[in-house]
Amino acid sequence: MGLETLAILMVVSFFVLILLGIPIALAIAASGLIFGYLGFGPGLFALLPSRVYGVITNYTLMAIPLFVFMGVMLEKSRISERMLDVAARTMGNMPGGMTLAIVVVGVLMGASTGIVGATVVMVGLMAIPPLMARGYSKPLAAGTICASGTLGQILPPSLVLILLSDIVGESVGSLFAAALMPGLLLAGAYVIYILVLARLRPDLAPPIPQEELGSISAREIARDLLMVLLPPLGLIFLVLGSIIGGVAAPTEAAAMGAFGALLLVLFWGRLTFSTLRSTLRDTLVISGMIFFVLIAAQVFALAFRGLRGETLVAAMFDWVPGELWGALIFMMVLIFILGFFLEWIEISYIALPLMLPIFVMLQVDMVWLAILVTLNLQTSFLTPPFGWALFFLRGVAPPEMKTWHIYLGALPFIGIQIVVLALVMIFPGIATWLPQAIGW
């Protein structure tokens, strides 16, 4: 049996194991070990210890546990509850105002925590009952919550961007700077969609009556905004500004962010031993899962390259017409389809490195390519059947919000993400102008 045949069977076996319910990391490692051994015997894995050591001692990847700690700590402080309350009171008298408030909270929580599950669950628990009580469309409510909760995957400090910086060989600061405008563009596109829909169909997103909002003075609103929104914005500026401005390395900025999150929770009077213990436990679990997958991916990648899988990938791209644009569109479509079945971390560390040499040869701007991949990976959280944001919301949604409501509500936002992806693809300056302007 030829090596290329073994490479194809290895990929097929990986998907079969996933469909059988085997955990992702175990499926990656098992398929790589078995078919790599069949092709070359134990000698193929002589390089494996050094590759694993390179992962666990990578200085940039050390930022992951620190950013996870920062996000979990802010989530435990229940800051999103206060943000949503203030934003809803500020914009609730507008058509679609409550869903606009959810987008605002998604931007702030995404830029300060970046944890999709925590944001979707927290906002879902708080927002669904009042949205349904006020006559909001169930699909609109579900779609807005899921889509807003995933903004942390494109807005820095995104874990996706940290891992991609290691894969594409670009600095974390350049990717953070490049992702800022596309992330805000995506959030702005959500806002435009909600405003247009509320204007055309006000029955789907009615405003909150003024008598229900009560008489709140502009001074009180300004005070609430200052007290609730300014601290997390200050933390975001501290972390991102230090990285993008070149003042601190990502790991150093992540340490400042983790310490800043502790101070914020202490400021709000929520820092207890129980909160700290649960934060450390969740940080350990999330970080351990990420690094377990990264280590397992080294087994798969080593076996695939040894079985001359890269030759198969290159041949596959040779069949695609259109040179650069044909290859780029083909990769984007392939990543989008993989997002229906795999998580972003598996796509990033298994599929992307196999296709990357093609674009290095074509002299593509790796910063631009990384942002395109990140925008594409974000759709994987919303695409059925395995969209994690959909699962998270289904777990906390009341019985009257059916699964089909959640799936139907996600479809327009998937379309918006594809449109923004196309815009960044056609106009690379959306992503590249800020890194170039600040000298990255």
Protein Blocks (a to p, Z undefined) as FASTA:
>chain_A
ZZklmmmmmmmmmmmmmmnopafklmmmmmmmmmmmmmnojmlmmmmmmmmmmmmmmmkl
mmmmmmmmmmmmmmmnommmmmmmmmmmmmmmpghklmmmmmmmmmmmmmmnopaklmmm
mmmmmmmmmmmmnopafklmmmmmmmmmmmmmmmccdfklmmmmmmnopafklmmmmmmm
mmmmmmmmmmmmmmmmmmmmmmlmccddfklnopadfklmmmmmmmmmmmmmmmmmmmmm
mmmnomacfklmmmmmmmmmmmmmmmnopacfklmmmmmmmmmmmmmmmmmmmmmmmmmm
mmmmmnommmmmmmmmmmpghijmmmmmmmmmmmmmmmmmmcfklmmmmmmmmmmmmmmm
nopafklmmmmmmmmmmmmmmmcfklfklmmmmmmpcfklcfklmmmmmmmmmmmmmmmm
mmmmmmmmlmmmmmmmnoZZ
